[in-house]
Amino acid sequence: MKGLLLKDLYVMKKYMRSFLLIVMGFSAISVFSENAQFFVIYGMLMIAVTGVSLISYDERFHWDVYSSTMPLSRAQAVTEKYLLNFIFVLLWLPVTLLIQRLGRFTGGFEEPMFLISVALSMGLISPAILYPIIFALGSEKGRLVYYFVIIAMMMFVGGVSGLDSVDVLSELSPAVNAVFILLPLVLYLLSWRLAILLYSRRSL
């Protein structure tokens, strides 16, 4: 697993530096923007889709076929992508909270628990939808679904940012807020098991 993680980090270092620059740029903008929450959550969404790009690079360089000749199971290959995304999301949460302290957040996003629940939803639910489809069909066939999910999530972020009901949601009890935080984690775990099942049945 450590070798797979290092392999993807090397790929990101060489081919995906623009992702990091975009995330850092949007984060800097969010500190001074009137709509800071949109830019912060957009950064989380960008992190969430890096796994799809990594899968696309694996297929472009035929890593998926090559790895089948190694003592590496398909379950491990799937697990590594989910684990890497989860690590990035966890690393980004403190940054999100820091920007919240510095930026001008409105509409309930000034509540840390609410911001965490929204950030986790962006960071975990979008790959939870995308990964099983990509692992089942491949990055090329799943590209249409990929774009649809990204557009839908961005529209969701923009819509939530302007909802008056956000203030009401942010005032929910700690137990309800905990449910909103746990729900993306549960969906992510279910997606992981489904992706392993679908990828194990796919012909490379």
C-alpha positions in Angstrom: 0.0 0.0 0.0 2.8 2.4 0.8 4.3 1.8 -2.6 1.0 2.6 -4.3 0.6 5.8 -2.3 4.2 6.9 -3.3 3.5 6.1 -6.9 0.5 8.3 -7.0 2.3 11.1 -5.2 5.1 11.0 -7.7 2.5 11.2 -10.6 0.9 14.2 -8.9 4.3 15.9 -8.5 5.1 15.5 -12.1 1.8 15.9 -13.9 -0.7 17.5 -11.6 1.1 20.6 -10.1 -1.6 22.8 -11.6 -4.2 21.2 -9.2 -2.2 22.4 -6.2 -1.8 25.8 -7.6 -5.5 26.1 -8.3 -6.4 25.0 -4.8 -3.9 27.4 -3.2 -5.1 30.2 -5.4 -8.7 29.7 -4.6 -7.9 29.4 -0.9 -6.0 32.8 -1.0 -8.9 34.4 -2.8 -11.4 33.1 -0.2 -9.7 35.1 2.5 -10.6 38.4 0.8 -13.8 37.4 -1.1 -17.3 38.3 0.0 -18.4 34.7 -0.7 -15.5 33.0 1.0 -17.2 29.7 1.6 -17.6 29.0 -2.1 -13.9 29.1 -2.8 -13.0 27.0 0.2 -15.4 24.2 -0.7 -14.3 24.5 -4.3 -10.8 23.7 -3.1 -12.1 20.6 -1.3 -13.9 19.6 -4.5 -10.7 19.9 -6.5 -8.9 17.7 -4.1 -11.8 15.1 -4.3 -11.4 14.8 -8.1 -7.7 14.2 -8.1 -8.3 10.5 -7.7 -10.2 10.4 -11.0 -7.3 12.1 -12.7 -4.9 9.6 -11.2 -7.0 6.7 -12.4 -6.9 8.3 -15.9 -3.1 8.5 -15.8 -3.0 4.8 -14.6 -4.9 3.8 -17.7 -3.0 6.1 -20.1 0.3 4.5 -19.0 -1.3 1.0 -18.8 -0.5 0.7 -15.1 -3.8 -1.1 -14.5 -2.7 -3.9 -16.8 0.9 -4.0 -15.7 -0.1 -4.2 -12.0 -2.1 -7.3 -12.7 1.3 -9.1 -13.2 2.4 -8.2 -9.7 1.4 -9.6 -6.3 -1.2 -6.8 -6.1 -4.9 -7.4 -5.8 -7.5 -5.2 -7.4 -9.0 -4.6 -3.9 -5.7 -3.1 -2.9 -5.6 -0.9 -6.0 -9.1 0.4 -5.2 -8.4 0.8 -1.5 -5.3 2.9 -2.2 -7.3 5.5 -4.3 -9.9 5.8 -1.5 -7.3 6.0 1.2 -5.3 8.7 -0.7 -8.4 10.8 -1.2 -9.4 10.4 2.4 -5.9 11.5 3.6 -6.1 14.6 1.4 -9.6 15.5 2.7 -8.4 15.2 6.3 -5.3 17.3 5.6 -7.5 20.0 4.0 -10.0 20.2 6.9 -7.7 22.2 9.2 -6.9 24.5 6.3 -10.6 25.1 5.7 -11.1 25.9 9.4 -8.1 28.3 9.3 -9.5 30.1 6.3 -12.8 30.3 8.1 -11.1 32.2 10.9 -9.5 34.6 8.5 -12.2 35.0 5.8 -15.7 36.5 5.8 -18.0 33.6 6.0 -21.8 34.1 5.9 -25.0 32.0 5.8 -24.1 29.7 8.6 -20.7 28.7 7.3 -19.1 30.6 10.3 -20.2 27.6 12.4 -17.2 25.1 12.4 -19.4 22.0 12.7 -21.5 23.0 9.8 -18.5 23.9 7.7 -16.9 20.5 8.4 -20.1 18.7 7.4 -20.3 20.5 4.1 -16.6 20.1 3.5 -16.8 16.4 4.1 -19.7 16.1 1.8 -17.8 17.8 -1.0 -14.6 15.8 -0.3 -16.2 12.3 0.1 -19.6 12.1 -1.6 -18.4 13.2 -5.0 -15.7 10.5 -5.2 -18.2 8.1 -3.6 -20.4 8.6 -6.6 -17.6 8.7 -9.2 -15.2 6.0 -8.2 -17.4 2.9 -8.6 -18.4 4.1 -12.0 -14.9 4.9 -13.1 -13.6 1.6 -11.7 -16.4 -0.3 -13.5 -16.2 1.4 -16.9 -12.8 3.1 -17.0 -12.0 6.7 -17.1 -12.9 7.3 -20.7 -16.3 5.7 -20.6 -17.0 7.3 -17.2 -15.9 10.7 -18.3 -19.5 11.9 -19.0 -20.6 10.9 -15.6 -17.5 12.6 -14.2 -18.3 15.9 -15.7 -22.0 15.6 -14.7 -21.1 15.0 -11.1 -18.6 17.8 -10.9 -21.1 20.3 -12.4 -23.8 19.1 -10.1 -21.6 19.4 -7.0 -20.5 22.9 -8.0 -24.1 24.0 -8.5 -24.9 22.5 -5.1 -22.1 24.5 -3.5 -23.3 27.7 -5.2 -26.9 27.0 -4.2 -26.1 26.2 -0.6 -24.0 29.3 -0.3 -27.0 31.5 -1.0 -29.7 29.6 0.9 -31.4 31.3 3.8 -32.1 27.9 5.3 -28.3 27.5 5.9 -28.7 29.6 9.0 -31.3 27.2 10.3 -29.2 24.2 9.5 -26.2 25.6 11.2 -28.2 25.9 14.5 -29.2 22.2 14.6 -28.3 20.2 17.7 -24.9 18.6 18.0 -26.4 15.2 17.5 -27.9 16.2 14.1 -24.7 17.8 13.1 -22.9 14.6 14.0 -25.2 12.7 11.6 -24.4 15.1 8.8 -20.7 14.5 9.4 -21.0 10.7 9.7 -23.3 10.3 6.6 -20.5 11.1 4.1 -18.2 8.7 5.9 -20.8 5.9 5.7 -21.5 6.5 2.0 -17.8 6.6 1.3 -17.3 3.2 3.0 -20.2 1.7 1.0 -18.8 3.2 -2.2 -15.4 1.6 -1.4 -16.9 -1.9 -1.1 -19.0 -1.4 -4.3 -15.9 -0.2 -6.3 -13.9 -3.3 -5.2 -16.8 -5.5 -6.3 -17.2 -3.8 -9.7 -13.4 -3.5 -10.4 -12.9 -7.2 -9.6 -15.4 -8.1 -12.3 -14.0 -5.8 -15.0 -12.0 -7.1 -17.9 -8.9 -5.1 -18.5 
